[in-house]
Amino acid sequence: MASDLIVQPGKQFSLNSVNPDDFGSWIYRKDEGVQQLTDFRQELDTLQEILFAEQKHKILIILQAMDTAGKDGTIRAVFEGVNPQGVQVSNFKAPSTEELEHDYLWRIHSKVPRKGELVIFNRSHYEDVLIVRVHNWIDEAECERRYQQINDFERMLTEEGTTILKFFLHISKDEQKIRLLERIDTPEKQWKFSTNDLPERALWDGYMMAYENMLNATSTELAPWYVIPGNHNWYSHLRVAEVIVERLRELNMEYPKPAEDLAPFKQQLLSEK
């Protein structure tokens, strides 16, 4: 069970309580963990197909993390082999001029899932209480208002039938350094490196404080946060897949029954000359 990953609503949470190097109960059992991830993928493929066929539930998966923490890789690894029909990925970069002319949730609301759809947010509305707070583009009072607005927004979505799964992929500063150097040294990865990566890295402590405040303010009973130790990709992929599969199982979804008796249609086909 993934209850060990949840930021418990109403209880003070510290990021220092989560070791980014953690393997949980899978220590010394990487081969088994990789196999379990494969099993989760296969089950997720089936569950997503039922979700799409049933057309009752909506799934929103939110991924937040520091740069290099593996959001893209998590999407690829967890959804490998899953039918792309009914799965959408939305990336939220710096807002456009048009988006800035609206409230900060405007661009988000248009991307939430429809019935039968699973949508993954690679970054999300939480950027509007993270980078803007670290850079002091909004003050503490505005940030607190936004926490409440986000909670209200997510409550509305859940009351309208959306299951929200929120993941913070937690890596260490040392691990980020290793991954940034790998980007620089690997020609196929150099396109990922931005000249802004190092100035943002210099604000690491501010980001950790902003993330911790965000997790405490917006982990709710309806939409709790899951903090995933992220230094080891295979383990973080396994735990994200575990949460998604567990929550989809809880929906007790079923393939829809045919609208009418299919026996006559079968007989018609069998009797064709």
Sine and cosine of phi, psi and omega as CSV:
sin_phi,cos_phi,sin_psi,cos_psi,sin_omega,cos_omega
0.00,0.00,0.48,-0.88,-0.11,-0.99
-0.98,-0.18,0.30,0.95,-0.06,-1.00
-0.90,0.44,-0.39,0.92,0.00,-1.00
-0.93,0.37,-0.24,0.97,-0.06,-1.00
-1.00,-0.08,-0.22,0.98,-0.15,-0.99
-0.98,0.22,0.69,-0.72,0.23,-0.97
-0.99,0.17,0.95,-0.30,-0.12,-0.99
-0.92,0.39,0.85,-0.52,0.00,-1.00
-0.85,0.52,0.69,-0.73,0.05,-1.00
0.99,0.11,-0.10,1.00,0.03,-1.00
-0.93,-0.38,0.65,-0.76,-0.04,-1.00
-0.93,0.36,0.79,-0.61,-0.04,-1.00
-0.91,-0.41,0.63,-0.78,0.07,-1.00
-0.84,-0.54,0.75,-0.67,0.06,-1.00
-0.88,0.47,-0.42,0.91,0.03,-1.00
-0.91,0.42,-0.28,0.96,0.01,-1.00
-0.98,0.18,-0.14,0.99,-0.01,-1.00
-0.91,-0.42,0.86,-0.51,0.02,-1.00
-1.00,0.05,0.91,-0.42,-0.01,-1.00
-0.86,0.51,-0.33,0.94,0.01,-1.00
-1.00,0.04,0.01,1.00,-0.13,-0.99
-0.90,0.44,0.60,-0.80,0.14,-0.99
-0.94,-0.35,-0.01,1.00,-0.06,-1.00
0.85,0.52,-0.64,-0.77,-0.01,-1.00
-0.98,0.18,-0.01,1.00,-0.07,-1.00
-1.00,-0.07,0.12,0.99,-0.01,-1.00
-0.84,0.54,0.70,-0.72,-0.06,-1.00
0.92,0.39,0.18,0.98,-0.06,-1.00
-0.78,-0.63,0.63,0.77,-0.05,-1.00
-0.85,0.53,-0.68,0.73,-0.03,-1.00
-0.86,0.51,-0.66,0.75,0.03,-1.00
-0.92,0.38,-0.61,0.79,0.01,-1.00
-0.91,0.42,-0.66,0.75,0.04,-1.00
-0.90,0.44,-0.64,0.77,0.05,-1.00
-0.91,0.41,-0.63,0.77,0.03,-1.00
-0.90,0.44,-0.61,0.80,0.06,-1.00
-0.88,0.48,-0.66,0.75,0.05,-1.00
-0.87,0.49,-0.67,0.74,0.02,-1.00
-0.90,0.44,-0.67,0.74,0.03,-1.00
-0.88,0.47,-0.67,0.75,0.01,-1.00
-0.85,0.52,-0.71,0.71,-0.02,-1.00
-0.89,0.45,-0.67,0.75,0.02,-1.00
-0.93,0.36,-0.62,0.78,0.02,-1.00
-0.89,0.47,-0.61,0.79,0.04,-1.00
-0.86,0.51,-0.70,0.71,0.02,-1.00
-0.92,0.39,-0.71,0.70,-0.03,-1.00
-0.89,0.45,-0.63,0.78,0.02,-1.00
-0.91,0.41,-0.61,0.80,0.02,-1.00
-0.90,0.43,-0.67,0.75,0.04,-1.00
-0.91,0.41,-0.66,0.75,0.06,-1.00
-0.82,0.57,-0.73,0.68,-0.02,-1.00
-0.92,0.40,-0.66,0.75,-0.04,-1.00
-0.94,0.34,-0.64,0.77,-0.10,-1.00
-0.95,0.30,-0.57,0.82,0.06,-1.00
0.86,0.52,0.65,0.76,0.04,-1.00
-0.90,-0.44,-0.65,0.76,-0.13,-0.99
-0.97,-0.25,0.36,-0.93,0.05,-1.00
-0.78,-0.63,0.71,-0.70,-0.06,-1.00
-0.86,-0.51,0.81,-0.59,0.07,-1.00
-0.87,-0.49,0.87,-0.50,0.04,-1.00
-0.94,-0.34,0.81,-0.59,-0.04,-1.00
-0.91,-0.41,0.80,-0.60,0.05,-1.00
-0.90,-0.43,0.85,-0.53,0.08,-1.00
-0.80,-0.60,0.56,-0.83,-0.01,-1.00
-0.07,-1.00,0.28,-0.96,0.19,-0.98
-0.94,0.34,0.34,-0.94,0.05,-1.00
-0.83,0.56,0.62,-0.78,0.00,-1.00
0.98,0.20,0.03,1.00,-0.06,-1.00
-0.96,0.29,-0.23,0.97,0.14,-0.99
0.98,-0.21,0.55,0.83,0.02,-1.00
-0.90,0.44,-0.76,0.65,0.01,-1.00
-0.87,0.49,-0.71,0.70,-0.01,-1.00
-0.90,0.44,-0.57,0.82,0.04,-1.00
-0.91,0.42,-0.68,0.73,0.03,-1.00
-0.87,0.49,-0.72,0.70,-0.01,-1.00
-0.89,0.45,-0.72,0.69,-0.11,-0.99
-0.94,0.33,-0.67,0.74,-0.08,-1.00
-0.97,0.26,-0.58,0.81,-0.09,-1.00
-0.97,-0.22,0.22,0.98,0.07,-1.00
-0.87,0.50,0.82,-0.57,0.02,-1.00
1.00,0.06,-0.13,0.99,0.04,-1.00
-0.99,0.17,0.70,-0.71,-0.01,-1.00
-0.84,0.54,0.84,-0.54,-0.03,-1.00
-0.93,0.38,-0.22,0.97,0.05,-1.00
-0.91,0.41,0.85,-0.53,0.00,-1.00
1.00,0.00,0.03,1.00,0.05,-1.00
-0.88,-0.48,0.78,-0.62,0.01,-1.00
-0.79,-0.62,0.58,-0.82,0.08,-1.00
-0.89,-0.46,0.78,-0.62,0.06,-1.00
-0.89,-0.46,0.79,-0.61,0.04,-1.00
-0.96,-0.27,0.72,-0.70,-0.01,-1.00
-0.90,-0.44,0.98,-0.21,0.06,-1.00
-1.00,-0.05,-0.31,-0.95,0.07,-1.00
-0.85,0.52,0.69,-0.72,-0.05,-1.00
-0.90,0.43,0.55,-0.83,0.05,-1.00
-0.97,0.24,0.12,-0.99,0.04,-1.00
-0.87,0.50,-0.69,0.72,0.02,-1.00
-0.89,0.46,-0.67,0.74,-0.02,-1.00
-0.91,0.42,-0.59,0.81,0.01,-1.00
-0.93,0.38,-0.35,0.94,0.02,-1.00
-0.98,0.17,-0.16,0.99,0.05,-1.00
-0.94,-0.34,0.08,-1.00,0.11,-0.99
-0.92,0.39,0.37,-0.93,-0.15,-0.99
-0.92,0.40,-0.31,0.95,0.03,-1.00
-1.00,0.00,-0.13,0.99,-0.07,-1.00
-0.86,0.51,-0.74,0.67,-0.05,-1.00
-0.95,0.32,-0.37,0.93,-0.01,-1.00
-0.98,0.22,-0.71,0.71,-0.14,-0.99
-0.89,0.46,-0.53,0.84,-0.03,-1.00
-0.95,0.32,-0.22,0.98,-0.07,-1.00
-0.96,-0.27,0.01,1.00,-0.04,-1.00
-0.94,0.35,0.38,-0.92,-0.13,-0.99
-0.95,0.32,0.50,-0.86,0.18,-0.98
-1.00,0.02,0.10,-1.00,0.06,-1.00
-0.86,0.51,0.73,-0.68,0.01,-1.00
0.99,0.12,0.04,1.00,-0.11,-0.99
-0.93,-0.37,0.55,-0.83,0.13,-0.99
-0.90,-0.43,0.85,-0.52,-0.03,-1.00
-0.89,-0.46,0.70,-0.71,0.04,-1.00
-0.93,-0.37,0.82,-0.57,0.11,-0.99
-1.00,-0.09,0.90,-0.43,0.13,-0.99
-1.00,-0.05,0.99,-0.14,-0.34,-0.94
0.94,0.33,0.15,-0.99,-0.19,-0.98
-0.20,-0.98,-0.32,-0.95,0.08,-1.00
-0.89,0.46,-0.27,0.96,0.00,-1.00
-0.95,0.31,-0.26,0.97,0.13,-0.99
-0.86,0.52,-0.44,0.90,-0.07,-1.00
-0.99,0.12,0.10,0.99,0.21,-0.98
-0.77,-0.63,0.20,0.98,-0.02,-1.00
-0.90,-0.43,-0.99,0.12,-0.07,-1.00
-0.86,0.52,-0.61,0.79,-0.02,-1.00
-0.93,0.36,-0.49,0.87,0.03,-1.00
-0.98,0.18,-0.67,0.74,0.00,-1.00
-0.88,0.48,-0.62,0.79,-0.01,-1.00
-1.00,0.02,0.07,1.00,0.04,-1.00
0.88,0.48,0.54,0.84,0.10,-0.99
-0.99,0.17,-0.32,0.95,0.19,-0.98
-0.76,-0.65,0.45,-0.89,0.00,-1.00
-1.00,-0.03,0.03,-1.00,-0.07,-1.00
-0.88,0.47,-0.65,0.76,-0.02,-1.00
-0.89,0.45,-0.68,0.73,0.03,-1.00
-0.91,0.42,-0.62,0.79,0.03,-1.00
-0.89,0.46,-0.68,0.74,0.03,-1.00
-0.89,0.45,-0.64,0.77,0.05,-1.00
-0.88,0.48,-0.66,0.75,-0.02,-1.00
-0.92,0.38,-0.60,0.80,0.08,-1.00
-0.82,0.57,-0.72,0.69,-0.03,-1.00
-0.92,0.39,-0.65,0.76,0.03,-1.00
-0.88,0.47,-0.66,0.75,0.02,-1.00
-0.91,0.41,-0.68,0.73,0.05,-1.00
-0.87,0.49,-0.67,0.74,0.03,-1.00
-0.91,0.42,-0.66,0.75,0.02,-1.00
-0.88,0.48,-0.72,0.69,-0.02,-1.00
-0.94,0.33,-0.54,0.84,0.08,-1.00
-0.90,0.43,-0.67,0.74,0.04,-1.00
-0.87,0.50,-0.70,0.72,0.01,-1.00
-0.88,0.47,-0.69,0.72,-0.02,-1.00
-0.93,0.38,-0.61,0.79,0.03,-1.00
-0.92,0.39,-0.38,0.93,0.06,-1.00
-1.00,-0.04,0.16,0.99,0.13,-0.99
0.98,-0.21,0.20,0.98,0.01,-1.00
-1.00,-0.09,0.77,-0.64,0.16,-0.99
-1.00,-0.03,0.85,-0.52,-0.06,-1.00
-0.95,-0.31,0.82,-0.58,0.04,-1.00
-0.87,-0.49,0.89,-0.45,-0.10,-0.99
-0.91,-0.41,0.81,-0.58,-0.05,-1.00
-0.84,-0.54,0.77,-0.64,0.20,-0.98
-0.95,-0.31,0.90,-0.43,0.02,-1.00
-1.00,0.07,0.93,-0.37,-0.21,-0.98
-0.98,-0.22,0.96,-0.28,0.08,-1.00
-0.93,-0.36,0.30,-0.95,0.03,-1.00
-1.00,0.06,0.31,-0.95,0.03,-1.00
-0.90,0.44,-0.62,0.78,0.03,-1.00
-0.89,0.45,-0.65,0.76,0.01,-1.00
-0.92,0.40,-0.62,0.79,0.05,-1.00
-0.88,0.48,-0.64,0.77,0.03,-1.00
-0.86,0.51,-0.71,0.71,0.02,-1.00
-0.86,0.51,-0.70,0.72,-0.06,-1.00
-0.95,0.31,-0.57,0.82,0.06,-1.00
-0.92,0.39,-0.66,0.75,0.05,-1.00
-0.90,0.45,-0.61,0.80,0.03,-1.00
-0.90,0.44,-0.64,0.77,0.04,-1.00
-0.88,0.47,-0.67,0.74,-0.02,-1.00
-0.92,0.39,-0.61,0.79,-0.11,-0.99
-1.00,0.06,-0.20,0.98,-0.06,-1.00
-0.94,-0.34,0.93,-0.37,-0.06,-1.00
-0.79,0.61,-0.62,0.78,-0.04,-1.00
-0.95,0.32,-0.21,0.98,-0.03,-1.00
-0.92,-0.38,-0.09,1.00,-0.08,-1.00
-0.89,0.46,-0.46,0.89,0.00,-1.00
-0.90,0.43,-0.37,0.93,0.01,-1.00
-0.98,0.21,-0.33,0.94,-0.07,-1.00
-0.99,0.17,0.74,-0.67,0.02,-1.00
-0.90,-0.44,0.58,-0.81,0.05,-1.00
-0.90,0.44,-0.25,0.97,0.03,-1.00
-1.00,0.05,-0.14,0.99,-0.07,-1.00
-0.88,0.47,-0.67,0.74,-0.06,-1.00
-0.96,0.29,-0.66,0.75,0.11,-0.99
-0.86,0.51,-0.61,0.79,0.04,-1.00
-0.94,0.35,-0.61,0.79,0.04,-1.00
-0.88,0.48,-0.57,0.82,0.01,-1.00
-0.89,0.46,-0.31,0.95,0.00,-1.00
-0.99,-0.14,0.35,0.94,-0.11,-0.99
-0.78,0.63,-0.77,0.64,-0.05,-1.00
-0.88,0.47,-0.63,0.78,0.05,-1.00
-0.90,0.43,-0.63,0.78,0.04,-1.00
-0.92,0.39,-0.65,0.76,0.02,-1.00
-0.88,0.47,-0.64,0.77,0.05,-1.00
-0.91,0.41,-0.68,0.74,0.00,-1.00
-0.90,0.43,-0.67,0.74,0.03,-1.00
-0.90,0.44,-0.70,0.72,-0.02,-1.00
-0.89,0.46,-0.69,0.72,0.04,-1.00
-0.88,0.47,-0.68,0.74,0.00,-1.00
-0.89,0.45,-0.71,0.70,-0.01,-1.00
-0.88,0.48,-0.67,0.74,0.00,-1.00
-0.93,0.37,-0.58,0.82,-0.10,-1.00
-0.99,0.12,-0.41,0.91,-0.16,-0.99
-0.83,-0.56,0.17,0.99,0.14,-0.99
-1.00,0.05,0.95,-0.32,-0.11,-0.99
-0.88,-0.47,0.21,-0.98,0.04,-1.00
-0.87,0.49,-0.61,0.79,-0.02,-1.00
-0.98,0.21,-0.52,0.85,-0.07,-1.00
-0.59,-0.81,0.97,0.26,-0.02,-1.00
-0.97,0.24,0.37,-0.93,0.12,-0.99
-1.00,0.02,0.58,-0.82,0.16,-0.99
-0.91,-0.41,0.84,-0.54,0.04,-1.00
-0.99,-0.14,0.88,-0.48,-0.13,-0.99
-0.95,-0.30,0.89,-0.46,0.11,-0.99
-0.83,0.55,0.83,-0.56,-0.24,-0.97
-0.90,-0.44,0.07,1.00,-0.05,-1.00
-0.93,0.38,-0.41,0.91,-0.02,-1.00
-0.88,-0.47,0.94,-0.34,-0.15,-0.99
-0.85,0.53,-0.68,0.73,-0.06,-1.00
-0.87,0.49,-0.58,0.81,-0.02,-1.00
-0.96,0.27,-0.68,0.73,0.01,-1.00
-0.91,0.42,-0.62,0.78,0.05,-1.00
-0.89,0.46,-0.68,0.74,0.00,-1.00
-0.86,0.50,-0.73,0.69,-0.08,-1.00
-0.95,0.32,-0.60,0.80,0.07,-1.00
-0.89,0.45,-0.72,0.69,0.02,-1.00
-0.88,0.48,-0.63,0.78,0.01,-1.00
-0.86,0.51,-0.72,0.69,-0.01,-1.00
-0.89,0.45,-0.73,0.69,-0.05,-1.00
-0.88,0.48,-0.73,0.68,-0.01,-1.00
-0.90,0.45,-0.69,0.72,0.01,-1.00
-0.86,0.51,-0.71,0.70,-0.05,-1.00
-0.94,0.35,-0.60,0.80,0.04,-1.00
-0.93,0.37,-0.60,0.80,0.07,-1.00
-0.85,0.53,-0.64,0.76,-0.07,-1.00
-0.90,0.44,-0.33,0.95,0.00,-1.00
-0.97,0.25,-0.22,0.97,0.03,-1.00
0.77,0.64,0.75,0.66,-0.04,-1.00
-0.97,0.26,0.43,-0.90,0.02,-1.00
-0.65,-0.76,0.51,-0.86,0.16,-0.99
-0.89,0.46,0.67,-0.74,0.00,-1.00
-0.91,0.41,0.55,-0.83,0.05,-1.00
-0.98,0.22,0.50,-0.86,0.05,-1.00
-0.89,0.45,0.53,-0.85,-0.06,-1.00
-0.93,0.37,-0.40,0.92,0.01,-1.00
-0.51,-0.86,0.18,-0.98,-0.01,-1.00
-0.88,0.48,0.80,-0.60,-0.04,-1.00
-1.00,-0.01,-0.13,0.99,-0.06,-1.00
-0.84,0.54,-0.70,0.72,0.01,-1.00
-0.88,0.48,-0.58,0.81,0.01,-1.00
-0.93,0.36,-0.63,0.78,0.07,-1.00
-0.89,0.46,-0.71,0.71,-0.01,-1.00
-0.89,0.46,-0.64,0.77,0.02,-1.00
-0.87,0.49,-0.69,0.72,0.01,-1.00
-0.91,0.41,-0.66,0.75,-0.04,-1.00
-0.93,0.37,-0.45,0.89,-0.05,-1.00
-1.00,0.03,-0.02,1.00,0.01,-1.00
-0.89,0.46,0.67,-0.75,0.03,-1.00
-1.00,0.06,0.00,0.00,0.00,0.00
